[in-house]
Amino acid sequence: MKFRIDIRRKEGLSDPEGMTTHKALHNLGYTDVTSAHFGRTIYLEIEAADPAAAAAEVETMCRQLLANPVIEDYDIGVVG
């Protein structure tokens, strides 16, 4: 199974990269951009017979290592 994990800062927390990008876009004349936010995407391939067990394992991976639950939110999706 293939999983896609999208990780981003929690709503309301500072996003310095996003703010810098937003300002740079405005300086280039893209004044219709109202905000920019940065995150990361991780793709995992897991050999599993049980899709529910694989999804639960990916959830555990996110909580333990892949995302910082204090400052980040994440979404897990199945690819393909």
LOKE-504991 format. One line per field, with one value per residue (C-alpha): residue number from 1; z, x, y; residue in three letters. Coordinates in nm, 3 decimals, m for minus. Each point is the difference from the previous one (the first is absolute). Example, Ala and Ser with C-alpha at 12.3 -4.5 7.8 and 13.67 -1.06 7.14 Angstrom:
2
num	c(1,2) $
pz	c(0.780,m0.066) $
px	c(1.230,0.137) $
py	c(m0.450,0.344) $
residu	c(ALA,SER) $
This chain:
80
num	c(1,2,3,4,5,6,7,8,9,10,11,12,13,14,15,16,17,18,19,20,21,22,23,24,25,26,27,28,29,30,31,32,33,34,35,36,37,38,39,40,41,42,43,44,45,46,47,48,49,50,51,52,53,54,55,56,57,58,59,60,61,62,63,64,65,66,67,68,69,70,71,72,73,74,75,76,77,78,79,80) $
pz	c(0.000,m0.068,0.240,m0.036,0.316,m0.023,0.295,0.073,0.290,0.222,m0.075,0.175,0.040,m0.166,m0.343,m0.074,m0.340,m0.100,0.111,m0.187,m0.316,0.027,0.027,m0.292,m0.221,0.079,m0.081,m0.339,m0.068,0.098,0.228,m0.030,0.214,0.346,0.182,m0.049,0.223,0.000,0.093,m0.112,m0.157,0.079,m0.208,0.164,m0.155,0.243,m0.061,0.178,m0.041,0.218,m0.122,0.335,0.190,m0.246,0.039,0.379,m0.024,m0.211,0.254,0.275,m0.209,m0.038,0.373,0.097,m0.265,m0.322,0.141,0.307,0.162,0.199,m0.306,m0.299,m0.140,m0.257,m0.240,m0.113,m0.334,m0.203,m0.341,m0.293) $
px	c(0.000,0.110,m0.077,0.036,0.048,m0.043,0.149,m0.054,0.022,m0.304,m0.240,0.099,0.369,0.268,0.115,0.317,0.057,m0.358,0.016,0.327,m0.140,m0.321,0.197,0.227,m0.298,m0.154,0.333,m0.008,m0.343,m0.215,m0.217,m0.300,0.178,m0.155,0.223,0.267,0.063,0.277,m0.014,0.139,m0.126,0.125,m0.078,0.021,m0.037,m0.098,m0.043,m0.321,m0.284,m0.236,m0.059,m0.146,0.303,0.235,m0.186,0.016,0.373,0.051,m0.202,0.231,0.307,m0.133,m0.057,0.337,0.237,m0.125,m0.193,0.044,m0.346,0.067,0.035,m0.113,m0.315,0.001,m0.229,0.048,m0.129,0.027,0.162,m0.130) $
py	c(0.000,0.355,0.283,0.375,0.206,0.378,0.186,0.370,0.243,0.024,0.283,0.320,m0.085,0.208,m0.121,0.201,m0.163,0.067,0.363,0.056,m0.161,0.202,0.324,m0.096,m0.082,0.339,0.168,m0.176,0.142,m0.299,0.210,m0.233,m0.263,0.027,m0.251,m0.266,m0.299,m0.256,m0.366,m0.328,m0.320,m0.349,m0.308,m0.343,m0.344,m0.274,m0.370,m0.091,m0.246,0.203,0.360,0.110,m0.129,0.174,0.330,m0.033,m0.066,0.315,0.200,m0.124,0.090,0.353,0.043,m0.150,0.137,0.153,0.298,0.214,m0.013,0.317,0.226,m0.208,m0.157,m0.278,m0.180,m0.358,m0.122,m0.319,0.045,m0.199) $
residu	c(MET,LYS,PHE,ARG,ILE,ASP,ILE,ARG,ARG,LYS,GLU,GLY,LEU,SER,ASP,PRO,GLU,GLY,MET,THR,THR,HIS,LYS,ALA,LEU,HIS,ASN,LEU,GLY,TYR,THR,ASP,VAL,THR,SER,ALA,HIS,PHE,GLY,ARG,THR,ILE,TYR,LEU,GLU,ILE,GLU,ALA,ALA,ASP,PRO,ALA,ALA,ALA,ALA,ALA,GLU,VAL,GLU,THR,MET,CYS,ARG,GLN,LEU,LEU,ALA,ASN,PRO,VAL,ILE,GLU,ASP,TYR,ASP,ILE,GLY,VAL,VAL,GLY) $
